[in-house]
């Protein structure tokens, strides 16, 4: 398969999976994937940015698709949330080889950092409560997802050599 087509298909599949998983979580556990304190399970897919650059636009588009199709999304979610996903995934791709005992800890913390700053600012603009408190809540949720579900996904992909087969 042509490299460009493969890249496009991978990105599209990641985007669709992200949006679908986030909607499914909101359906099964209402409001658990929105607001300041959230545990958005689909954020574990950020780990795919450690294996393929196609995940960078894929995650950003997936976030955008979810925000465009979620009735409770706020207007800034379209831009800020998508840009936070793009920045986090790009940073993860750049840091993919920086490890602590074989584990890409700095990369795994990038979604927490990017979303804390950007989504924390957005929430402060909409609901108040103080920027640092909102940023802390967002960072805790992001870090919790990446360090639990994301870590499980990372090791599942690595241990089964799925990166070579899929990407």
N, C-alpha and C positions, 0 to 999 in steps of 0.2 A: 504494500500500500504506500502511496506517496506520503512523504513526511508531513507535508502541509495538511493533507486531508486527515491523516492520523491525529495530528495536533488539534485540529478543529473538532474532530469527533470526540476525542478525549475531553477537551474543554467543555463541549456541549453536554456530554454525559455527566460530568462532575456538576455542572450548573443545574441540570435537571434533577439529579439526585439530591443536591443541597436543598433546592426549593421544595421538592416533594417531601423530604424528611422533616423539614421545618414545619410545613403545613400539617403533616401527620402528627407531629408532636403537639402542635397547637390544638388539633382536633381531640387528641387523647388526653392531654393535660393542658387545658386552657390557660393562656397567659404565661406558661412556663418558658416560652421562647421569646418573650417580649419584655419590655421595661428594663429597669436598671439591674435588678437581681434576676438573672436568668441562667438557665442551664440548657443552652441550645445544643442538643446532641449533634446536630448536623455540623457544628463547628469542628468536630473531630475530623471531618473531611479535609481540614486544613493540612493535615499530615501528608496528604497527597502531593502538596507542594514540595515536599522533600524528595519526591521521586520523579516528578515530571513538571516542566515549566508550563504545561497546558493547564495545570491546576490554578495558576495565578489568575488568568482571565476567567476561568471556569467558576472559581469561587466568587469572584466579584459579580459575575452575571447571575449566578445562582442567588446571591443575596439580593440583587436588584429585582429579579423575577419574583422572589418571595415578597419583597416589600411592595412591589407594584400590584400584587394579587392578594395581599392581606388587607382586609378592610380597616383594621385598626392601625395601620402604618401612618406615621406622621409625615408631612411633606419633606422634611429634611432627611428622613430615613432613606429615600431614594438615592440621594447624593452622598450623604455622610456615611451611612452604613456600607454602601457599595465601595466607597473609597477606602474605608477602614479595612474591609476584606481584601481589597486589591493591595494595599500597603502591607498588610500582615503577611499575605501569601508571597508577595515579592521578597520581603525580608526573610521569610522562611527559606525560599529558594536560594537566596544569597548566602544564608548561614547554614545550609544543609550539611556542610562538611565540618562545622565547628561542633565538637562533641565533648562531653564530660563522661569519660569511661565508656565510650561508644554510643552514648545517648545524646541526641541533638537538643540538649536543654535550652540553649539560647534561642534556637529556632522555635521550639515549642512554646516559648513565652512571648513570642512576637504578636500573636493575636490578642493576648491580654494587654500588651502595651499599646498597640494601635487602637484597639477598641476602647480602652480606658480613656485615652486622650480624646479621640474623636466622638465616640458615642457618649462619653461622659460630658463633653461640652454640649452636645445636642440635647441631652436630657436636662441639663442645667438650663438651657435656653427655653425648653418647653415646660418643665415642671418645677424648676428651682431646686432647692435643697442643698445647694453648694456644689461646686465643681468637684472638689476633691472627694467628697462623699460619694457622688455619682460615679466618678472614675474608679474609686475603690470597689464599689459594688460590681461594676462591669468587669473589672480586672479579676475579681475573685471568681465570678461565673465562668469567664473565659479560661482562666488558668485551671479551674477544676475540671472543665471538659477536656482540655488538651492533655492535662497530666493524668487523667484516668482513661476515658474512652479513646482519646488520641494516642496515648501510649499503647493501649491494647491494639489499636489499628496499626500503628507503626511496627510493632513486633510481629503482628500477624502477617503483614506484607513482607517484612524482612525474612522471617523464619521460613516462609513458604516460597521464597524467591519470586513473589508475584510481581515485583517491580520490573524484572526482566521480561516476564511473560506478558504483562499488561501495557507497560510503557516502553 
